[in-house]
Amino acid sequence: MPRRRPLVIGHRGAPGYRPEHTRSSYDLALALGVDAVEPDVVFTADGVLVVRHENEIGATTDVADHPEFARRRTTKTIDGAEHTGWFTEDFTWDELATLRCRERLPQLRAASASFDGEQPPLRLRDVLDLVRQASLDQGREIGVVLEIKHATYFSGLGYDVAGAIAAELRDAGWATGRLPLYLESFEQTVLEAVRAEGVRGTYIYLLEAAGSPYDLVARQGRAAPTYREQATPAGLDRLVGRVDGISVDKRMILAPDKLGRATGPASVVADAHARGLRVFTWTCRPENAFLVGQFRRGRAKAEFGDYAAEWRMIADAGVDGVFVDHPDLGVAFFRG
């Protein structure tokens, strides 16, 4: 059954106010009352699970300012797309720990960028321990929504992705189901592999508004289903019993037309609920740059538009969880 009010999930902490995936970003999200926080995990050269939005870290750290790492700038193909920069798997954890984090969107979030250069990256274990302590301090259960990034890619490099994640969760006391744990990925294969490792949690399959899941592309090529096909009633039927829910790009709910007018809420939430699947959506952000056209106000991308109207359509769809960049706004709106 859908929740009466959705989980409010701090998307990478509170990146509307602090550089994403930093200690201060998570501290702020927890202080502002989120139900859970969402760390993304990738690997270092020595197998440490680190919290970064992507394994390419040129835009989110000061690595380019470190002459000792200049030769590590390279070009790689990840999930079928070419990327140039510095990659976590080419650094040990001790090396990454010498870097300092930066705001990923400084032109939109200048206030957050004022904290650039002050905080090192975090490991997954750091976030798990932080959330557990916050739960004790605040006297309430706070969850972790763990996103596994680029599983097929890292498996191809020889990493035991599912095994490493399961081992970390067991060691940190998060694998038994006693604490609210959600595991999510754009690749269904790794979710099934982590579940097979005995990790108890809620398994959520991420669906893009376009494209196809890379694990299936790697196996099936052009025959791989698209994410949109997987979000149809027939596609959802095939997910039943394999995952506990889906997490969709908000545009799949808002269904904007070519003029930027929302025509939703679309049926995907109701279709999933009819099959016993939970539905999360990402990402609820107030800035004009991220809103569907009809909800923008003025021309400045960084200014807040009529986000409440957009979020109301999402809430009315009956979602079970929402990812937010500004936890105070998300808590006030979705619990109001």
VOVO-424844 format. One record per atom (N, C-alpha, C, O, CB): x, y, z. Coordinates in pm, whole numbers, plus 50000, padded with zeros to 5 digits. Glycine has a CB too. Example, Ala and Ser with C-alpha at 12.3 -4.5 7.8 and 13.67 -1.06 7.14 Angstrom:
! residues 2
513194943150780/512304955050780/513204967050780/514244966850846/511314955350905/512854977550708/513674989450714/512905000350787/513415011450804/514084994050572/
! end
This chain:
! residues 336
500844988050000/500005000050000/500875012550000/501895012750069/499055000150122/500515023049924/501305035149925/501235042050060/500235041150131/500825044549816/502325049050096/502355056950218/501415068950205/501215074250095/503785061750249/500835073150318/499995085150314/500865097350285/500445106450214/499235086950448/502085097350339/503045107850308/504335101150261/504745091050319/503305117150432/504955106550159/506155099850107/507345101550200/507445111250274/506505105149969/508255091850194/509555093750255/510215105950192/510185107650070/510445081050237/510815114350275/511585125650225/513055121850237/513575120050347/511255138950304/513715120550123/515075115150117/516055126350079/515905132649974/515155103450015/517035128650163/518075138550133/518985133350025/519825124650049/518895141950260/518825138549906/519515134149785/520975138449790/521295150149765/518815139849658/521865129049824/523285132249844/523485141649962/524445149349966/523875138449717/522575141150056/522635149950172/521695161650154/520485159950137/524065154950195/522265173650157/521495185950135/522235194550033/522695205450066/521275193850269/522335189749907/523185196449808/522655209849760/523345216849686/523375187649691/521435213549800/520985227149771/521735237449852/521715249349820/519515228349796/522405232749959/523055241950053/524535239350077/525265248350116/522355241450183/524975227050053/526365223250076/526815214149962/525975207249903/526545216150216/528115213949930/528575204749824/528135190349853/528255185449965/530115205349812/527635183849749/527025170649765/528005160449821/529205160849794/526475165849634/527455151149897/528195139849953/529315144150047/530275136650066/528775131649841/529225155950107/530185160050209/529585157750347/528385155950361/530595174750191/530435158050447/529965156250584/528945167050620/527925164250682/531145156450683/529225179450581/528285190150617/526965188750543/525925192650596/528905203850588/526985183250422/525755181050347/524875170750417/523675172750430/526065176550204/525475159850462/524715149750535/524275154750672/523145152450713/525545136950549/525165161550743/524805166850875/523585175950865/522675175150948/525985174550937/523575184650764/522475193950749/521185186750715/520135189850772/522805204350642/521245177150624/520045169550588/519455162550710/518235162650730/520365159250479/520305156550790/519835149450908/519245159151011/518235156051074/520965141450971/519865170551026/519355180551120/518015186251075/517195190151158/520365191851138/517785186650945/516545192350891/515405182150887/514295185450845/516785197750751/515655169950931/514555160750954/514205151150844/513075146150841/513395168250985/515125148350752/514805138750646/514555124850704/515035121550812/515935138150542/513805116850629/513565103050669/514735094050634/514935083650697/512305097850602/515515097950535/516655090050490/517585099050410/517195109850366/516185077750405/518815094350391/519755101150302/520215091250196/520135079150214/520965106950381/520705096750085/521075088349972/522555090149936/522915100049872/520195091549852/523405080649974/524775080449923/524875072249794/524295061549784/525725074850029/525625077549697/525995069849578/527365063649604/528225070149663/526005079049448/527585051249560/528875045049588/529575040549460/528975035249366/528685033049681/530905043049461/531815038349357/533065032949428/533145033249550/532175050049255/534015027949350/535175021049408/536475028749388/536635036149291/535315007249347/537395026749483/538775031249467/539615019849410/539145008549396/539355036349602/540875022949379/541785012649327/541985001449427/542174989949388/543125018849291/541955004649557/542164994549660/540864989249718/540844983849829/543025000149770/539754990949644/538514984349678/537684990849787/536784984549842/538794970949718/537965003449819/537185010549919/535945016449852/536025022349744/538025021649987/534805014849916/533555020749866/533495035249910/533415038250029/532305012849917/533535044249811/533515058549841/532215064649789/531585059449698/534735065549779/531855075749850/530585082249821/530835093949725/531315104549764/529895087149952/530485091549600/530585101649494/529435099549398/528995088249379/531955100849419/528935110249339/527845108949243/528275100849122/527495092949068/527355122749198/529505102749079/530085095248967/531515091449003/532115097249093/530045103548835/532045081548931/533455078448953/534375088748889/535555089248924/533785064648897/533875097048798/534665108248746/534535119748845/533425124148875/534175112648601/535655124748897/535625134149009/536205147848975/536465155849065/536385128349125/536405150548848/536965163448810/536085175348846/536595186048880/537235163648665/534755173448839/533835184548865/533465185949011/532915196249051/532585182848783/533745175949093/533265176249231/534385176049335/534115175649455/532365164549255/535635176449289/536775177649381/537805187149320/537655191749207/537405163749411/538845189949397/539925198649349/541065190549288/542205195249287/540455207249462/540795178649238/541845170049184/542655176949076/543855174349063/541255157349130/542035185748997/542765192548889/543825202048943/544735205948870/541785200348800/543715205649068/544685214749129/545865207449192/546745213749250/544005223149233/545885194249181/546955186149239/547905181749129/547595172349055/546375173849315/549055188249117/549985184649008/550445170149015/550795164248912/551185193649011/550455164349135/550915150549146/549965140749080/550325129249056/551085146949291/548725145249051/547745136448987/547455140348842/546535134848780/546455136549067/548205149548787/547925154548652/547945143348549/547125143248457/548925165448614/548875133948562/549025123148463/547875113048468/547755104648379/550335115948484/547065113848569/545965104148580/544705108648506/543715101448500/545625101748727/544755120348452/543615124748370/543585116148244/544595114648176/543725139948334/542425110648214/542325101148105/540915101148048/540035108148098/542725087048152/540705093247944/539395091747882/538975077147891/539745068047859/539405096647734/537735075047936/537215061547950/535815060847894/535115070947885/537235057048098/535405048847857/534025046347815/533315039347928/533685028247968/533965037947684/532275045747980/531535040548095/530065039648055/529455049648018/531725049548222/529515027848064/528115025448026/527825030647885/526755036147859/527175032148127/528795028747797/528615032247657/528895046647621/528805050247504/527275029047619/529225055047719/529485069247693/530925072647728/531475067447826/528505078147773/531535081347650/532925085247671/533025096847770/532285106647759/533595089047538/533935095547866/534145105947967/535635108547983/536445099247980/533515101748103/535985121048000/537375124948023/537495131548159/536685140248194/537885134347911/538485127448236/538695133448367/539535124448454/540405117248407/537375136248435/539265125148583/539945116948684/538925107448745/537785111348772/540615125948794/539315094948768/538355084648806/538775078048937/539955075248959/538215074148695/537795075649023/538085070449156/538865057349152/539695054849239/536815068449232/538595049049053/539245036049048/540735036949015/541435026849019/538555027248947/541215048848984/542635051048958/543365056949077/544535060749067/542815060048838/542675057849192/543245063549314/543025053849429/541995047049437/542615077349345/543985053249519/543745046349645/542895055449734/542765067449710/545095042449716/542325049449838/541565057649932/542455068149998/542015079550015/540915048750039/543665064650035/544555074450098/544815086250006/544915097650052/545885067950137/544905083749876/545105094749782/543835103249770/543905115549770/545505089349644/542685096749759/541435104349748/541205112949871/540665123949861/540245094849729/541635108049986/541405115450110/542195128550115/541915137050200/541775106850228/543165130250025/543905143050022/543165153649941/543525165449945/545305140849961/542115149749868/541345159149787/540305166349874/540015162249986/540655151949670/539765177249818/538695184449885/537535186349787/537745188149667/539205198249939/536325185849840/535135185649757/534735199549710/535065209649772/533985179349833/534035199749598/533545212149539/532075210649498/531595199549473/534405216049417/531395221949492/530025222449443/529995218649295/530765224049215/529405236449465/529115209649260/529025204849122/528355214949029/528625214948909/528265191649117/527485223449084/526715233049003/526945247249056/525995253549103/525205229449005/528155252349049/528455265249113/527685277049054/527415286649126/529925268049103/527335276548927/526605287648867/525175288348919/524575299048924/526595286448715/524625276848958/523265276549013/523265277949165/522325283449223/522575263648973/524305272949227/524325272249373/525605278549427/526485271749481/524205257649420/525655291649411/526845299149452/527065298449602/528215297849647/526735313749409/526005298449681/526155297849825/526795284649867/527655284449955/524805299549895/526375273849805/527005260949834/528465261049793/529315255349863/526255249649762/528765267349681/530145267749632/531065275349726/532285273849719/530195274149495/530505283549815/531345290749911/532005281250010/532915285150083/530515301149987/531545268750013/532145258750102/533155250050029/533645240250086/531055250050163/533475253349905/534445245549828/535795244949901/536205254449968/534625251549688/536455233649884/537825232349931/537995229650079/539115230050130/538545244349898/536895227050149/536985225650294/536855211350345/537295208450456/535935233850358/536265202350266/535935189050318/536425178050227/536315179050105/534445187750338/536975167350285/537415156050203/536245147250162/535155148550218/538445147650279/536445138450065/535415128650032/535145119350150/535935118650245/535835120449909/534025112350142/533625102850245/533605088650190/533425086450071/532255106550302/533805079250280/533575065150248/532125061650281/531455068650357/534565055950326/531655050750222/530325046050257/530215043650407/529215047150468/529985033250180/531235037650466/531185034750609/531005047550691/530315047450793/532475027350654/531615058350648/531455071050719/529985075150724/529485079450828/532295082150652/529285073750611/527885077850604/527005068350687/526115072850758/527405078150458/527265055450677/526485045850754/526595048550903/525595048350975/526945031550724/527795051250949/527995054051092/527365067351131/526805068651240/529485054051126/527455077051043/526865090151070/525355089351087/524795095351178/527215099950958/524705081950999/523245080651006/522835072851131/521865076551197/522705073650879/523545062351162/523225054751284/523335063851407/522455063451494/524185042551299/524385071851415/524545080651530/523465091251535/522965094551643/525915087251527/523095096651419/522025106651416/520705100651462/519925107351530/521885112451275/520445088151426/519225081451471/519195080451623/518155082651686/519115067451409/520335077051683/520425076251828/520255090051891/519515091551988/521755070151871/520935099951836/520895113351894/519505119551886/519065126551977/521905122351824/518815116851774/517505123151752/516335114651800/515195119251801/517335126151606/516615102351840/515555093751891/514535089751787/513355088451818/514875100452002/514975087651662/514065083451556/514845075051455/516065076151446/513405095751486/514135066751381/514785058751277/515035067151154/514125073551101/513925046551242/516265067251107/516635074050983/517245063550891/518065055450933/517645086051010/516845063850767/517265053550674/518405057650583/518795069350578/516115049450592/518925047950513/519935049950409/519395044150279/518945032650275/521305043350448/519435052050174/519065047650040/520365046849960/520865056949911/518015057449971/520895034949948/522225032749891/522115030249742/521555020249698/522925020949960/522665039649663/522645037749518/523975031949470/525045037349498/522365051149446/523865020949399/525045014049344/525255018949202/524405017049115/524854998449348/526395025449178/526665031649049/527515022448959/528465016149005/527375045149070/527145021848833/527975015848727/528445001748762/529634998648750/529185024748700/527524993348804/527894980048852/528534971548742/529524964748767/526684973048908/527964971848623/528534963848515/529944968448480/530834960348456/527644964448391/530124981448478/531444987148449/532474982348552/533544977548516/531385002448448/532154983848680/533114980048784/533314964948787/534424960248815/532634984948921/532284957248759/532454942748751/533434939148640/534224929848654/531104935748728/533354946548530/534264944148419/535714947148452/536624942048386/533844952448303/535934955348554/537294958248600/537774948148703/538924948848748/537354972248658/536904938748739/537314928448832/536814930048975/537164922049061/538754927648834/536014940249000/535484942249135/534314932849160/533494930449072/535044956949155/534254927449281/533094919849326/532124929849387/532114932049509/533494908449430/531314936049303/530494947249346/529514943149455/529484949249563/529744953249227/528724932949429/527724928649527/528374923649654/527924926849764/526824917749468/529434915949640/530104910549758/530704921349845/530624920649968/531194900949715/531304931449783/531914942349860/530864950549933/531054954250048/532734951349768/529754953349866/528684961049929/528074953250044/527834958750152/527594964749827/527824940450023/527264932150129/528194931450249/527754932250364/526974918050077/529494929850224/530464929050332/530504941950413/530564941650536/531844925850277/530464953250344/530484966250412/529234968150497/529314972850611/530604977750309/528084964550442/526834966050517/526814956650638/526344960650745/525634963250426/527304944550622/527354935450737/528284940750845/527944940450963/527804921550693/529444945550803/530434950450900/529914962550976/530254964551093/531744953850828/529104970750909/528584982850971/527274980651046/526754989951107/528374993450866/526744968251042/525504965351111/524254969651039/523214971951102/525534971551244/524334970850907/523184975450828/522584964550740/521734967650656/523594987150742/522984952250754/522554941750660/521464932650714/521014923650643/523724933450620/521034934850837/520144925150900/518674929050894/517814921050932/520534923351042/518374940850846/516994945350843/516554952950966/515414957550971/516114933850823/517424954451065/517064961851186/517004976851162/516274984051232/518074958951297/517754981551064/517774995751030/517154997550891/517274988650807/519235001451034/516495008950866/515805010950737/516795012950622/517365023750605/514855022950744/516985002450545/517945002550434/517215000350303/516394991150290/519034991750455/517515008750206/516995007450070/518205006449978/519155014149991/516065019650031/518164997149885/519234995649787/518664998349650/517624992849613/519874981449793/519345006949574/518815010749443/519925010949340/521105012949372/518135024349450/519535008949216/520475009449105/519695010448975/518545006248966/521404996949104/520345016048874/519795015948739/520005002448672/519585000448558/520425026948655/520644993048742/520894979748689/520264969448783/520664968148899/522414977148672/519294962248732/518574952548812/519474940848853/519274935048960/517364947448736/520434937448770/521294925848795/522024927048928/522084917249003/522294924248683/522564938648959/523334940149082/522414939949204/522824935449311/524144953049079/521194944749189/520254944049301/519974929449337/519944925849455/518934951249266/519774921149235/519514907049260/520744900349322/520614891249404/519114899949131/521934904749282/523154898849336/523354902649482/523794894349562/524374903349253/523054914949520/523184919049660/522144911849746/522444907549857/523024934349674/520934910549694/519914903149768/520364888649790/520144882949897/518564903449692/521004882749689/521494868949702/522594867649806/522844856749857/522004863949568/523244878749838/524264878849943/523654878850083/524374877950182/525174890949927/522324879850091/521654879250219/521394892550285/521004892950402/522434871050309/521604903450213/521354916750269/519854919250272/519184918550168/522084927750187/519324922150389/517904924650404/517634939550391/518204947650464/517384919350540/516764942950300/516424956950277/515314957650173/514734947450135/517664965050232/515044969550128/514044971950024/514794975049895/515614984249892/513064983650064/514524967549791/515274968549666/514464976549563/513354972849525/515624954449611/515064987649520/514384997249434/515134998449302/516345001049299/514285011149504/514424996549193/515004997049058/514795010948999/513665015548983/514374986148966/515895017548968/515845031048911/515545030648762/516125022648688/517155038348936/514635039348718/514255039948578/514455054148525/513915063748579/512785035648560/515225055148420/515415067948351/514195070748262/513415061848229/516725067848267/514075083548223/513015087148130/513355082947987/512475082147901/512745102248135/514635080347961/515085076147827/516225066347843/516805065047951/515515088447740/516555059247734/517675050147737/517315036247785/516145033247808/518745055647823/518335027847800/518165014047841/519155010647951/520225016747957/518335004447721/518835001048037/519754997148145/521004990648088/520924981948001/519064987548243/522164994948138/523404990648075/523694975948098/524314969448013/524554998948125/523264970348211/523514956048232/522824947748126/523364937648080/523044951748370/521614951948086/520904944547982/521464947647844/521494938747758/519404947847987/521904959847821/522554963147694/523804954847675/524084949947565/522894978147689/524574953147784/525814945347776/525544930947738/526374924447674/526564945947908/524374925747778/524044911747749/523244910047620/523424900247548/523274905847864/522364919447593/521394917647485/521594927047367/520954925447263/520014919347538/522454936947383/522654946447275/521384954247245/520694958747337/523134939447151/521074955847118/519914963647079/518584957447118/517544963947115/519934965746931/518624944747156/517394938047199/517004941547343/515924937847389/517554923047186/517884948647413/517604952047552/516384961147560/516244970147478/518824958747617/515504959047656/514344967847671/514774981747716/515804983347781/513354961847772/513994991447682/514245004947730/513655006447869/512834998347912/513655015547633/514075016947939/513475019748069/511985022648055/511175018448139/514185031648137/511625029747950/510205032847931/509385020147910/508255019147957/510015042347813/509945010547839/509234997847822/509084990547955/508064984047980/509984988847721/510084991848040/509984985248171/508964992048262/508494986048358/511354985148238/508635004648232/507655011948313/506225009848265/505295014948327/507985026648312/506025002648157/504674999648110/504064988748198/504794981948271/504684995247960/502754986948193/502154976048272/502804962548246/503034954848340/500684975148243/503084959448120/503714946648090/505124945848147/505534935448199/503754944347939/505864956848138/507204957148195/507194956048346/508034949148404/507914969848154/506244962748411/506124961848556/505764947748600/506214943148704/505074971748606/504944940948520/504604927048551/505864918648565/505944909848652/503694921148443/506854921348481/508084913348483/508984916848602/509874909148636/508864915448354/508744928348665/509544932248781/508994926748912/509714925949011/509624947348789/507744922948911/507114917949034/507854905549083/508094896149007/505614914849010/508214905549211/508924894349270/510434895249254/511174887549315/508444881749211/510894904549171/512334906049149/512874918449220/514024918449264/512634906749000/512064928749231/512414940749307/511194944549392/510094939449370/512854952649213/511414953349487/510334957649576/509674970449529/508584974049574/510864959549716/510334977349437/509764989849390/510604995849280/511634990349241/509624999749504/510145007149229/510865014449125/511055028749171/510345033749259/510095013948990/512035035349112/512265049549136/512405056149000/513295052748923/513535052049226/511515065548971/511415070848836/511805085548829/511605093148924/509995069048783/512355089348716/512545103448682/511195110348695/510185105348645/513145105148537/511165121848761/509875128548785/509145131848655/507915133148656/510105141348864/509865133148546/509215136148419/508305124648375/507375126748297/510275139048311/508565112748423/507705101348390/506365102448463/505395096048423/508405088148427/506305110448567/505055113148638/504395125848585/503185126148562/505305114348789/505205136248566/504665149148522/504225148948376/503305156148337/505705160148542/504875140648295/504535138948153/504405152248080/503335155148026/503235131148140/505465160548076/505355173348008/505215171847857/505795162747797/506575181948040/504425180847795/504305180547651/505425188847589/506315193547661/502915185847606/505395190647458/506475197547389/506585212247427/507625218447405/506295196347241/505535217847484/505535231847526/505895233347674/505835244347729/504185238147499/506255222347739/506645222947879/505475223547975/505635228048088/507505234547901/504325218947931/503155218548019/502955204348071/502895194847993/501885223447944/502855203048203/502665189948263/501275184648232/500285191748250/502885190648414/501205172448185/499915166248154/499565155248254/498525148848241/499935160548013/500445153148354/500255142448450/499285146048561/498575156048551/501575138648510/499245138048665/500155126748683/499855114848591/498705110948572/500095122148826/500935109448535/500805097848448/500445085648531/500445086148654/502115095548369/500155074748464/499625062848531/500695053948594/500355044148660/498815054748434/501985057048576/503025047848618/502965044948768/503215033648809/504385053448582/502635054848849/502585052448994/501445043049028/501625033349101/502415065749071/500275045848974/499125037149000/499355023048945/498995013149007/497845043148939/499965022348826/500235009248767/501175001048855/500954989048875/500845010948627/502205007548909/503145000448996/502484996349127/502654985049174/504375009249025/501715005449185/501025002249311/500054990549293/499904982249383/500275014549363/499414989949178/498474978949152/499174965549152/498534955149168/497764981049018/500484965649134/501274953249132/502074951449261/502934942649269/502214953249012/501794959649360/502464958349490/503854964149494/504614961149586/502524944149527/504204972449397/505524978649392/505464992749451/504515000249427/506034979249247/506484996249528/506605009949577/507125018749464/507695013949366/507545010649699/506905031849479/507375041349377/508025053349445/507385060549522/506205045849286/509315055349414/510025067549452/510175076149326/509995071249215/511425064349516/510495089049345/510765097549229/511895107349260/512125111049375/509495105349187/512575111349154/513735120249166/513745130049049/513315126648939/515055112149170/514215142149073/514575148149201/513755160849215/513655168549119/516115151049212/513185163149332/512375175049357/513305186649393/513895186949501/511325172549470/513435196049302/514315207549319/513515220249289/512655220049202/515585206549226/513785231149359/512965243049343/513435252749235/512665261349192/512895250349471/514685251449189/515215261349095/514565259948957/514205249048913/516735259749083/514415271448890/513845271548756/514525261648663/513875255348579/513935285448697/515845260248677/516605251648585/516085237348585/516265230148487/518065251748623/515455233148694/515045219248707/513545217148697/513075205748698/515525213848836/512775227848687/511325226548685/510805224848542/511405229748447/510675238748750/509695217848529/508985217448401/508595231748363/508295239948449/507715208148409/508615234648234/508465248248185/507355256448247/507565268148281/508255247848041/506175250748264/505045258648311/505215263348455/504515272548498/503775250548300/506125257348530/506295260948670/507475270348692/507765274048806/506485248348753/508165274248587/509265283748600/508725297948615/507685301348560/510205282848478/509465306048691/509075319948712/510285328848687/511295327748756/508515322048857/510185337548589/511315345848552/512285338248465/512035326848425/512015351148676/513405344748436/514375338948343/515625333448411/516385326048349/514775349148243/515855337048536/517075332848605/516975318048643/516055313948713/517315341448730/517935310248596/517895295848620/518025292448768/517465282448814/518995289048543/518755300648843/518995297648983/517855301949075/517805297849191/520265304249028/516935310049024/515825314649107/514805303449126/514665294649042/515155327049043/514095304149238/513055294249264/511805297649184/511365309149180/512735293549415/511245287349120/509975288949051/508825284349139/508945283949262/509985281148920/507715281049076/506555276349151/506715261249174/505955253049123/505225279549074/507725258149254/508025243949278/506885236949350/506675224949332/509305242549358/506145244449433/505055238149509/503995232349415/503425221849444/504415248249604/503735239249303/502735234149210/503235221249144/502465211849126/502415244649102/504505220849109/505045208749050/505045197349153/504665186049122/506475211148998/505465200549274/505535190149377/504135185249414/503985173549450/506255195549501/503125193849407/501775189549438/501315178849340/500645169249380/500815201549435/501655180249213/501285170149115/501975156949147/501375146249133/501645174748972/503215157549191/503945145449228/503315139049351/503135126849356/505435148549254/502995147249451/502365141949572/501015135849540/500665125249592/502205153049677/500255142549454/498925137449419/498985124049346/498005116449346/498205147649332/500115121149285/500265108149218/500375096749318/500195085149281/501495108349128/500665100049445/500715089649547/502055082949563/502115071249603/499715079549519/503155089849532/504485083749543/504805080249687/504265086149781/505545093149487/505685070449703/506085065649836/507355072149887/507665071150006/506265050649831/508095078649800/509335085149841/509735095649740/509535093949620/510455074949858/510325106649789/510785117449703/512215121049741/512555121849859/509855129849712/513045123149641/514405127849663/514405143049652/513875148649557/515395121349562/515015149549750/515035164149754/516465169049774/517265162549840/514115169449866/516775180649715/518075187049735/518035197149848/519075200349906/518515193849607/516845202149882/516665212049989/515765205450094/514535206750088/516025225649933/516355198550191/515535190750284/514505198850362/513425193750390/516425183850380/514815211150397/513835219150471/512575221450388/511465220550440/514445232550512/512755224350260/511595226450173/510835213350153/509605213250153/512035232150037/511565202450135/510905189550113/510125185050235/508995180350223/511925179150077/510725186250353/510035182350475/508795190850496/507735185650529/510955183450597/508935203950477/507775212850498/506655209950400/505485210350438/508205227450484/506985207150274/505945205050174/505295191250187/504075190250197/506535206650034/506115180750188/505555167250180/505015162250313/504305152150316/506595157750129/505335168950421/504725165350550/503695175450594/503115173950702/505785163950656/503445185650513/502515196150550/501065191950543/500175199950573/502735208050463/
! end
